[in-house]
Amino acid sequence: MSKRIVFLGTVIFLVLGVMGWLVWPSDEEEIEALFEELSEVASKTEDASTLSDAMVVKDFKELFSPQVVISIRSKARIAGEHTNQGLAQLYGRLRVASRRMELRCEELQEIYITDNHAVCSVKFFASWTGKGGNVVWENAHSRVELSKVDGDWKVSQIDYLKK
């Protein structure tokens, strides 16, 4: 009787382990989900509340590694070296000053992954509408570096590619 219990327990453990392994997302799937979350968090509808603006800033910070480098073609204040906290604060000020924001990440490709580092290319589409109605629109092919921090992929560098 006890051998059966041990055998059944081992089989159940192995089956659950294999099932867990099969449904566990791959690094590529985790990186794709990170870009989807970045698009969702960085976008703002015209009916967003001040409270939702404040709550999203924390979510925005969590998508980036502790040190972030952004080189983009515009002279936006977001370009340069930042901590994830500083970048989130810049984003928060931009969000408060806007009526509407949209960020889309498309054409994610060429994902090269090593242990705790990944590099990919992505096309960003961004638009921003200020409180006064002025609209800024930009798209950029970019090279993005990601680092694994505490088991989660985080954006560590964004470089605009001149194509």
Contacts in CASP RR format, 6 or more apart in sequence:
PFRMAT RR
TARGET T0000
AUTHOR 0000-0000-0000
METHOD contacts of the structure
MODEL  1
MSKRIVFLGTVIFLVLGVMGWLVWPSDEEEIEALFEELSEVASKTEDAST
LSDAMVVKDFKELFSPQVVISIRSKARIAGEHTNQGLAQLYGRLRVASRR
MELRCEELQEIYITDNHAVCSVKFFASWTGKGGNVVWENAHSRVELSKVD
GDWKVSQIDYLKK
25 33 0 8 1.000
27 111 0 8 1.000
27 113 0 8 1.000
27 118 0 8 1.000
27 153 0 8 1.000
28 111 0 8 1.000
28 113 0 8 1.000
30 152 0 8 1.000
30 153 0 8 1.000
31 108 0 8 1.000
31 111 0 8 1.000
31 113 0 8 1.000
31 118 0 8 1.000
31 120 0 8 1.000
31 146 0 8 1.000
31 153 0 8 1.000
32 108 0 8 1.000
34 63 0 8 1.000
34 146 0 8 1.000
34 153 0 8 1.000
34 154 0 8 1.000
34 155 0 8 1.000
35 105 0 8 1.000
35 108 0 8 1.000
35 122 0 8 1.000
36 105 0 8 1.000
37 59 0 8 1.000
37 63 0 8 1.000
38 63 0 8 1.000
38 103 0 8 1.000
38 105 0 8 1.000
38 155 0 8 1.000
39 103 0 8 1.000
39 104 0 8 1.000
39 105 0 8 1.000
41 56 0 8 1.000
41 59 0 8 1.000
41 60 0 8 1.000
41 63 0 8 1.000
42 60 0 8 1.000
42 91 0 8 1.000
42 101 0 8 1.000
42 103 0 8 1.000
43 101 0 8 1.000
43 102 0 8 1.000
43 103 0 8 1.000
44 53 0 8 1.000
44 56 0 8 1.000
44 95 0 8 1.000
44 98 0 8 1.000
44 100 0 8 1.000
44 101 0 8 1.000
44 102 0 8 1.000
45 100 0 8 1.000
46 99 0 8 1.000
46 100 0 8 1.000
46 129 0 8 1.000
50 96 0 8 1.000
53 92 0 8 1.000
53 95 0 8 1.000
53 96 0 8 1.000
56 92 0 8 1.000
56 95 0 8 1.000
57 88 0 8 1.000
57 89 0 8 1.000
57 91 0 8 1.000
57 92 0 8 1.000
57 95 0 8 1.000
58 88 0 8 1.000
60 87 0 8 1.000
60 88 0 8 1.000
60 91 0 8 1.000
60 92 0 8 1.000
61 84 0 8 1.000
61 85 0 8 1.000
61 87 0 8 1.000
61 88 0 8 1.000
62 84 0 8 1.000
62 154 0 8 1.000
63 154 0 8 1.000
63 155 0 8 1.000
64 84 0 8 1.000
64 87 0 8 1.000
64 88 0 8 1.000
64 154 0 8 1.000
64 155 0 8 1.000
64 156 0 8 1.000
65 84 0 8 1.000
65 146 0 8 1.000
65 147 0 8 1.000
65 149 0 8 1.000
65 154 0 8 1.000
65 155 0 8 1.000
65 156 0 8 1.000
66 83 0 8 1.000
66 84 0 8 1.000
66 149 0 8 1.000
67 81 0 8 1.000
67 82 0 8 1.000
67 83 0 8 1.000
67 84 0 8 1.000
67 156 0 8 1.000
68 81 0 8 1.000
68 82 0 8 1.000
68 83 0 8 1.000
68 84 0 8 1.000
68 87 0 8 1.000
68 155 0 8 1.000
68 156 0 8 1.000
68 157 0 8 1.000
68 158 0 8 1.000
69 80 0 8 1.000
69 81 0 8 1.000
69 82 0 8 1.000
69 156 0 8 1.000
69 157 0 8 1.000
69 158 0 8 1.000
70 78 0 8 1.000
70 79 0 8 1.000
70 80 0 8 1.000
70 82 0 8 1.000
70 87 0 8 1.000
70 157 0 8 1.000
70 158 0 8 1.000
71 79 0 8 1.000
71 80 0 8 1.000
71 158 0 8 1.000
71 159 0 8 1.000
71 160 0 8 1.000
72 78 0 8 1.000
72 79 0 8 1.000
72 140 0 8 1.000
72 142 0 8 1.000
72 158 0 8 1.000
72 160 0 8 1.000
73 140 0 8 1.000
73 160 0 8 1.000
73 162 0 8 1.000
74 138 0 8 1.000
77 90 0 8 1.000
78 87 0 8 1.000
78 90 0 8 1.000
78 91 0 8 1.000
78 94 0 8 1.000
82 90 0 8 1.000
84 154 0 8 1.000
94 101 0 8 1.000
94 128 0 8 1.000
95 101 0 8 1.000
97 130 0 8 1.000
97 131 0 8 1.000
98 128 0 8 1.000
98 129 0 8 1.000
98 130 0 8 1.000
98 131 0 8 1.000
99 129 0 8 1.000
99 130 0 8 1.000
99 131 0 8 1.000
99 132 0 8 1.000
99 133 0 8 1.000
100 127 0 8 1.000
100 128 0 8 1.000
100 129 0 8 1.000
100 130 0 8 1.000
101 126 0 8 1.000
101 127 0 8 1.000
101 128 0 8 1.000
101 129 0 8 1.000
102 125 0 8 1.000
102 126 0 8 1.000
102 127 0 8 1.000
102 128 0 8 1.000
103 124 0 8 1.000
103 125 0 8 1.000
103 126 0 8 1.000
104 124 0 8 1.000
104 125 0 8 1.000
104 126 0 8 1.000
105 122 0 8 1.000
105 123 0 8 1.000
105 124 0 8 1.000
106 122 0 8 1.000
106 123 0 8 1.000
106 124 0 8 1.000
106 125 0 8 1.000
107 121 0 8 1.000
107 122 0 8 1.000
107 123 0 8 1.000
107 141 0 8 1.000
108 120 0 8 1.000
108 121 0 8 1.000
108 122 0 8 1.000
109 120 0 8 1.000
109 121 0 8 1.000
109 122 0 8 1.000
110 119 0 8 1.000
110 120 0 8 1.000
110 121 0 8 1.000
111 118 0 8 1.000
111 119 0 8 1.000
111 120 0 8 1.000
112 118 0 8 1.000
112 119 0 8 1.000
112 120 0 8 1.000
115 148 0 8 1.000
116 147 0 8 1.000
116 148 0 8 1.000
117 145 0 8 1.000
117 146 0 8 1.000
117 147 0 8 1.000
117 148 0 8 1.000
118 145 0 8 1.000
118 146 0 8 1.000
118 147 0 8 1.000
118 148 0 8 1.000
118 153 0 8 1.000
119 143 0 8 1.000
119 144 0 8 1.000
119 145 0 8 1.000
119 146 0 8 1.000
120 143 0 8 1.000
120 144 0 8 1.000
120 146 0 8 1.000
121 141 0 8 1.000
121 142 0 8 1.000
121 143 0 8 1.000
121 144 0 8 1.000
121 161 0 8 1.000
122 141 0 8 1.000
122 142 0 8 1.000
122 144 0 8 1.000
123 139 0 8 1.000
123 140 0 8 1.000
123 141 0 8 1.000
123 142 0 8 1.000
124 138 0 8 1.000
124 139 0 8 1.000
124 140 0 8 1.000
124 142 0 8 1.000
125 138 0 8 1.000
125 139 0 8 1.000
126 136 0 8 1.000
126 137 0 8 1.000
126 138 0 8 1.000
126 139 0 8 1.000
126 140 0 8 1.000
127 135 0 8 1.000
127 136 0 8 1.000
127 137 0 8 1.000
127 138 0 8 1.000
128 135 0 8 1.000
128 136 0 8 1.000
128 137 0 8 1.000
129 135 0 8 1.000
140 160 0 8 1.000
140 161 0 8 1.000
141 160 0 8 1.000
141 161 0 8 1.000
141 163 0 8 1.000
142 158 0 8 1.000
142 159 0 8 1.000
142 160 0 8 1.000
142 161 0 8 1.000
143 158 0 8 1.000
143 159 0 8 1.000
143 161 0 8 1.000
144 155 0 8 1.000
144 157 0 8 1.000
144 158 0 8 1.000
144 159 0 8 1.000
145 155 0 8 1.000
145 156 0 8 1.000
145 157 0 8 1.000
145 158 0 8 1.000
146 153 0 8 1.000
146 154 0 8 1.000
146 155 0 8 1.000
146 156 0 8 1.000
147 153 0 8 1.000
147 154 0 8 1.000
147 156 0 8 1.000
148 154 0 8 1.000
END
